[in-house]
Each structure stands twice: as C-alpha cells, then as structure tokens.
C-alpha cells in the first residue's frame, strides 16, 4: 500500500443523511461551490445511512435529527455502534436543549441549525472536516452544560493505551482529522481509523469531542 497516496490531501468527503430529497439537493448544490468539500453519498433513512457510512467511510456525516421511524439520535448511536469514526454533525431545525445534549452524548461532533446562512454552513462544514467542534452560536451555553454532564462516565485508566494510541489521542485533541494524523505519523489513513476505533472502544467514548476532552483532562492535550 502506498503511504503517500493514502496521506495526500484532497476535499473532505461528506455523506448526507436526511429524509427530505429537496433539502439534500440544496445542501449538495451548496457544497459543490466549495472545492474543499465533496458530497460522496446520500441516504434517506437510518439503515441506508449506516450502510453508506460503512461503504464510503466519509470524513464527515451531516445527519438530520427528525427522521421517520428511526430518528437522528438513534441513527447516530447505530453509526457509533457500527464502528463508524467519521465526524458526525447533526443538522436540524430543533434548538431544544434536550435534543442538543442527547446528540452530544450519543457521539455527535457538532450541532447546526438549518436556519443558518449558506456561507455560514460552508464555514462550519470546513471547520468540522478539519477536526473542530461546530455548534450554532446561540447553543454554546447548552454545549458547555452537555460536555460537563457527559464527564460522569467511569472509563479505563488512560495508561491502558499504547504509546501509538496516546500519540493519536494527542493529535485528536489538537483537532487534527484522520488524514493529517496519518501524514504526521507517516502511517496510512486506514491505520489511523483502526486506532481511533480501538480508542473509542477502550475508553467507552462515542465521539472525537469526548476523546479530546478526556485528553485535556488527563494532561495529554
């Protein structure tokens, strides 16, 4: 396997999961205006979304919250249970505090409202693809409360991690996506994804945000 080929930079791949075809079309057309982003797949429900996520391994998943039968929160749990380590940003009309907290606890890496300006959405998607936590501005207080409450877990000792896993957790805490972690450590992106999956499992965490918070708390950030 050619390491250089696996580490080369390119547009961040995005999977859209939303039951409204018109919205998916609009978001896709907007994303096409940005050379740093590329929609590589679409899904209209949870089952199709999980299948596409496993098949495509996108850098970023934009996930609707209010879908019939299986909602966004349950879809998010299915994605994480399936070992999907892609960054997941919930995209919804709901600014309900309980929805925000539930999404973050289920493993979301961001929470954006559908009433934002198109340019603002593109900015946030680029930030999310580059490892940043993204959340609509008026929800920042809710985010702080959610992260604080989510630290009540009882996970294994951070010292149970291998030296390579500790390296990766530091880079996650620094906001680096898998592509840049691979380049920095001179390993393939696929290898990074395997390490990240093991980290999630060992630490009983569901998102890169939680990994980053833990790293800071343990002095690894």
C-alpha positions as a Markdown table, in Angstrom:
| # | Residue | x | y | z |
|---|---|---|---|---|
| 1 | Unk | 0.0 | 0.0 | 0.0 |
| 2 | Unk | 1.4 | 3.4 | -1.0 |
| 3 | Unk | 1.5 | 5.6 | 2.2 |
| 4 | Unk | 2.0 | 8.8 | 0.2 |
| 5 | Unk | -1.2 | 8.1 | -1.8 |
| 6 | Unk | -3.2 | 7.4 | 1.3 |
| 7 | Unk | -2.0 | 10.5 | 3.0 |
| 8 | Unk | -2.4 | 13.0 | 0.2 |
| 9 | Unk | -4.8 | 15.9 | 0.9 |
| 10 | Unk | -8.0 | 16.4 | -1.0 |
| 11 | Unk | -11.6 | 17.6 | -0.5 |
| 12 | Unk | -13.3 | 16.3 | 2.6 |
| 13 | Unk | -15.8 | 13.6 | 1.8 |
| 14 | Unk | -19.3 | 14.1 | 3.1 |
| 15 | Unk | -22.3 | 11.8 | 3.5 |
| 16 | Unk | -25.8 | 13.4 | 3.7 |
| 17 | Unk | -28.4 | 11.6 | 5.8 |
| 18 | Unk | -31.8 | 13.3 | 5.5 |
| 19 | Unk | -35.2 | 12.1 | 4.6 |
| 20 | Unk | -36.0 | 15.3 | 2.5 |
| 21 | Unk | -34.7 | 14.9 | -1.1 |
| 22 | Unk | -35.1 | 18.7 | -1.8 |
| 23 | Unk | -33.0 | 19.6 | 1.2 |
| 24 | Unk | -30.3 | 17.1 | 0.3 |
| 25 | Unk | -30.2 | 18.5 | -3.2 |
| 26 | Unk | -29.9 | 22.1 | -1.9 |
| 27 | Unk | -27.2 | 21.2 | 0.5 |
| 28 | Unk | -25.3 | 19.3 | -2.1 |
| 29 | Unk | -25.5 | 22.1 | -4.6 |
| 30 | Unk | -24.2 | 24.5 | -1.9 |
| 31 | Unk | -21.3 | 22.2 | -1.0 |
| 32 | Unk | -20.4 | 21.9 | -4.7 |
| 33 | Unk | -19.4 | 25.6 | -4.6 |
| 34 | Unk | -16.6 | 24.8 | -2.1 |
| 35 | Unk | -13.6 | 23.0 | -3.6 |
| 36 | Unk | -12.6 | 21.7 | -0.1 |
| 37 | Unk | -15.7 | 19.7 | 0.3 |
| 38 | Unk | -17.3 | 16.9 | -1.7 |
| 39 | Unk | -20.6 | 15.0 | -1.2 |
| 40 | Unk | -19.8 | 11.4 | -1.9 |
| 41 | Unk | -23.1 | 9.8 | -0.8 |
| 42 | Unk | -26.7 | 10.4 | 0.2 |
| 43 | Unk | -29.2 | 8.4 | 2.3 |
| 44 | Unk | -32.8 | 9.0 | 3.1 |
| 45 | Unk | -33.1 | 6.9 | 6.3 |
| 46 | Unk | -31.1 | 5.3 | 9.2 |
| 47 | Unk | -30.5 | 1.9 | 7.6 |
| 48 | Unk | -29.3 | 3.3 | 4.3 |
| 49 | Unk | -27.2 | 5.9 | 6.2 |
| 50 | Unk | -25.3 | 3.3 | 8.2 |
| 51 | Unk | -24.8 | 1.1 | 5.1 |
| 52 | Unk | -23.4 | 4.1 | 3.1 |
| 53 | Unk | -21.2 | 5.1 | 6.0 |
| 54 | Unk | -19.6 | 1.7 | 6.2 |
| 55 | Unk | -19.2 | 1.5 | 2.5 |
| 56 | Unk | -17.8 | 5.1 | 1.9 |
| 57 | Unk | -16.1 | 5.8 | 5.2 |
| 58 | Unk | -16.7 | 9.6 | 4.8 |
| 59 | Unk | -14.7 | 12.2 | 6.6 |
| 60 | Unk | -17.9 | 13.9 | 7.7 |
| 61 | Unk | -21.6 | 12.9 | 8.1 |
| 62 | Unk | -24.3 | 15.6 | 8.0 |
| 63 | Unk | -27.2 | 14.0 | 9.9 |
| 64 | Unk | -30.9 | 15.1 | 10.1 |
| 65 | Unk | -32.4 | 14.9 | 13.6 |
| 66 | Unk | -36.1 | 14.4 | 12.8 |
| 67 | Unk | -36.5 | 11.4 | 10.5 |
| 68 | Unk | -39.4 | 9.0 | 10.5 |
| 69 | Unk | -39.1 | 5.5 | 12.2 |
| 70 | Unk | -35.5 | 5.9 | 13.4 |
| 71 | Unk | -34.6 | 9.5 | 14.4 |
| 72 | Unk | -31.2 | 11.1 | 14.2 |
| 73 | Unk | -30.2 | 10.3 | 17.7 |
| 74 | Unk | -30.9 | 6.6 | 17.3 |
| 75 | Unk | -29.1 | 6.7 | 13.8 |
| 76 | Unk | -26.1 | 8.3 | 15.5 |
| 77 | Unk | -26.0 | 5.5 | 18.1 |
| 78 | Unk | -26.2 | 3.0 | 15.2 |
| 79 | Unk | -23.4 | 4.6 | 13.4 |
| 80 | Unk | -21.1 | 4.6 | 16.5 |
| 81 | Unk | -22.1 | 1.0 | 17.4 |
| 82 | Unk | -21.2 | 0.0 | 13.9 |
| 83 | Unk | -17.7 | 1.4 | 14.5 |
| 84 | Unk | -18.1 | 4.5 | 12.3 |
| 85 | Unk | -15.5 | 7.0 | 13.4 |
| 86 | Unk | -16.4 | 9.7 | 10.9 |
| 87 | Unk | -17.1 | 13.1 | 12.3 |
| 88 | Unk | -20.9 | 13.4 | 12.7 |
| 89 | Unk | -22.7 | 16.8 | 12.7 |
| 90 | Unk | -26.4 | 16.9 | 13.4 |
| 91 | Unk | -28.2 | 19.3 | 11.1 |
| 92 | Unk | -31.7 | 20.2 | 12.3 |
| 93 | Unk | -34.4 | 22.8 | 13.0 |
| 94 | Unk | -34.5 | 21.9 | 16.7 |
| 95 | Unk | -32.8 | 24.2 | 19.2 |
| 96 | Unk | -34.3 | 22.2 | 22.1 |
| 97 | Unk | -31.8 | 21.8 | 24.9 |
| 98 | Unk | -32.6 | 18.1 | 25.4 |
| 99 | Unk | -32.0 | 17.4 | 21.7 |
| 100 | Unk | -28.6 | 19.1 | 21.8 |
| 101 | Unk | -27.5 | 17.2 | 24.9 |
| 102 | Unk | -28.8 | 13.9 | 23.6 |
| 103 | Unk | -27.0 | 14.3 | 20.3 |
| 104 | Unk | -23.7 | 15.1 | 22.0 |
| 105 | Unk | -24.0 | 12.3 | 24.4 |
| 106 | Unk | -24.8 | 9.9 | 21.5 |
| 107 | Unk | -21.5 | 10.9 | 19.9 |
| 108 | Unk | -22.1 | 14.0 | 17.7 |
| 109 | Unk | -19.2 | 16.2 | 16.8 |
| 110 | Unk | -21.4 | 19.2 | 16.2 |
| 111 | Unk | -24.9 | 20.5 | 16.1 |
| 112 | Unk | -26.0 | 23.0 | 13.5 |
| 113 | Unk | -29.4 | 24.6 | 12.9 |
| 114 | Unk | -30.9 | 24.6 | 9.4 |
| 115 | Unk | -31.8 | 28.3 | 9.6 |
| 116 | Unk | -28.2 | 29.4 | 9.3 |
| 117 | Unk | -26.9 | 31.3 | 6.3 |
| 118 | Unk | -25.4 | 29.2 | 3.4 |
| 119 | Unk | -22.0 | 30.8 | 3.8 |
| 120 | Unk | -22.0 | 30.1 | 7.5 |
| 121 | Unk | -22.9 | 26.4 | 6.8 |
| 122 | Unk | -19.9 | 26.0 | 4.5 |
| 123 | Unk | -17.6 | 27.6 | 7.0 |
| 124 | Unk | -18.8 | 25.3 | 9.7 |
| 125 | Unk | -18.5 | 22.2 | 7.5 |
| 126 | Unk | -14.9 | 23.1 | 6.7 |
| 127 | Unk | -14.2 | 23.5 | 10.4 |
| 128 | Unk | -15.8 | 20.2 | 11.2 |
| 129 | Unk | -13.9 | 18.4 | 8.4 |
| 130 | Unk | -10.7 | 19.9 | 9.9 |
| 131 | Unk | -11.4 | 18.5 | 13.4 |
| 132 | Unk | -13.2 | 21.4 | 15.0 |
| 133 | Unk | -16.3 | 21.2 | 17.2 |
| 134 | Unk | -19.1 | 23.1 | 15.5 |
| 135 | Unk | -22.2 | 24.3 | 17.1 |
| 136 | Unk | -24.7 | 27.1 | 16.2 |
| 137 | Unk | -23.7 | 30.2 | 18.2 |
| 138 | Unk | -26.9 | 30.5 | 20.2 |
| 139 | Unk | -26.4 | 26.9 | 21.6 |
| 140 | Unk | -23.0 | 27.5 | 23.1 |
| 141 | Unk | -24.2 | 27.5 | 26.7 |
| 142 | Unk | -26.1 | 24.3 | 26.2 |
| 143 | Unk | -22.9 | 22.8 | 24.7 |
| 144 | Unk | -20.9 | 23.6 | 27.8 |
| 145 | Unk | -23.5 | 22.1 | 30.1 |
| 146 | Unk | -23.7 | 18.9 | 27.9 |
| 147 | Unk | -19.9 | 18.3 | 27.9 |
| 148 | Unk | -19.8 | 18.8 | 31.7 |
| 149 | Unk | -22.6 | 16.4 | 32.4 |
| 150 | Unk | -21.0 | 13.9 | 30.0 |
| 151 | Unk | -17.9 | 13.6 | 32.0 |
| 152 | Unk | -19.7 | 11.4 | 34.6 |
| 153 | Unk | -18.5 | 8.2 | 32.8 |
| 154 | Unk | -16.3 | 5.7 | 34.5 |
| 155 | Unk | -13.8 | 4.5 | 31.9 |
| 156 | Unk | -10.5 | 2.7 | 32.0 |
| 157 | Unk | -7.2 | 4.3 | 33.0 |
| 158 | Unk | -5.7 | 6.4 | 30.3 |
| 159 | Unk | -2.5 | 4.4 | 30.9 |
| 160 | Unk | -4.1 | 1.4 | 29.3 |
| 161 | Unk | -3.5 | 3.0 | 26.0 |
| 162 | Unk | -0.5 | 2.0 | 23.8 |
| 163 | Unk | 2.2 | 4.6 | 23.0 |
| 164 | Unk | 0.8 | 5.0 | 19.5 |
| 165 | Unk | -2.7 | 5.4 | 20.8 |
| 166 | Unk | -1.5 | 8.1 | 23.1 |
| 167 | Unk | 0.1 | 9.9 | 20.2 |
| 168 | Unk | -3.1 | 9.7 | 18.3 |
| 169 | Unk | -5.3 | 10.9 | 21.2 |
| 170 | Unk | -3.0 | 14.0 | 21.5 |
| 171 | Unk | -3.4 | 14.8 | 17.8 |
| 172 | Unk | -7.2 | 14.3 | 18.1 |
| 173 | Unk | -7.2 | 16.8 | 21.0 |
| 174 | Unk | -5.3 | 19.1 | 18.7 |
| 175 | Unk | -8.2 | 19.0 | 16.3 |
| 176 | Unk | -6.5 | 17.0 | 13.5 |
| 177 | Unk | -8.6 | 14.9 | 11.2 |
| 178 | Unk | -7.5 | 11.4 | 10.3 |
| 179 | Unk | -5.8 | 12.5 | 7.0 |
| 180 | Unk | -3.5 | 14.9 | 8.8 |
| 181 | Unk | -2.8 | 12.4 | 11.7 |
| 182 | Unk | -1.8 | 9.8 | 9.1 |
| 183 | Unk | 0.6 | 12.3 | 7.4 |
| 184 | Unk | 2.1 | 13.5 | 10.7 |
| 185 | Unk | 2.8 | 9.9 | 11.9 |
| 186 | Unk | 3.7 | 8.6 | 8.5 |
| 187 | Unk | 1.1 | 5.9 | 8.5 |
| 188 | Unk | -1.9 | 5.2 | 6.3 |
| 189 | Unk | -5.2 | 6.8 | 6.9 |
| 190 | Unk | -6.7 | 3.3 | 7.2 |
| 191 | Unk | -4.3 | 2.5 | 10.1 |
| 192 | Unk | -5.4 | 5.7 | 11.8 |
| 193 | Unk | -9.0 | 4.7 | 11.5 |
| 194 | Unk | -8.3 | 1.4 | 13.1 |
| 195 | Unk | -6.5 | 3.1 | 16.0 |
| 196 | Unk | -9.4 | 5.5 | 16.5 |
| 197 | Unk | -11.9 | 2.7 | 16.6 |
| 198 | Unk | -9.8 | 1.0 | 19.3 |
| 199 | Unk | -9.6 | 4.2 | 21.3 |
| 200 | Unk | -13.4 | 4.6 | 21.2 |
| 201 | Unk | -13.9 | 1.1 | 22.4 |
| 202 | Unk | -11.2 | 1.1 | 25.1 |
| 203 | Unk | -12.3 | 4.4 | 26.6 |
| 204 | Unk | -16.1 | 3.8 | 26.1 |
| 205 | Unk | -16.4 | 7.1 | 24.2 |
| 206 | Unk | -18.6 | 7.8 | 21.1 |
| 207 | Unk | -17.0 | 11.0 | 19.6 |
| 208 | Unk | -13.8 | 12.7 | 18.9 |
| 209 | Unk | -15.0 | 15.6 | 21.0 |
| 210 | Unk | -15.2 | 13.3 | 24.1 |
| 211 | Unk | -11.7 | 11.9 | 23.3 |
| 212 | Unk | -10.3 | 15.5 | 23.1 |
| 213 | Unk | -12.0 | 16.5 | 26.4 |
| 214 | Unk | -10.6 | 13.4 | 28.1 |
| 215 | Unk | -7.1 | 14.0 | 26.7 |
| 216 | Unk | -7.1 | 17.5 | 28.1 |
| 217 | Unk | -8.3 | 16.3 | 31.5 |
| 218 | Unk | -5.6 | 13.7 | 31.6 |
| 219 | Unk | -2.9 | 16.1 | 30.5 |
| 220 | Unk | -2.4 | 14.7 | 27.1 |
| 221 | Unk | -3.9 | 17.6 | 25.2 |
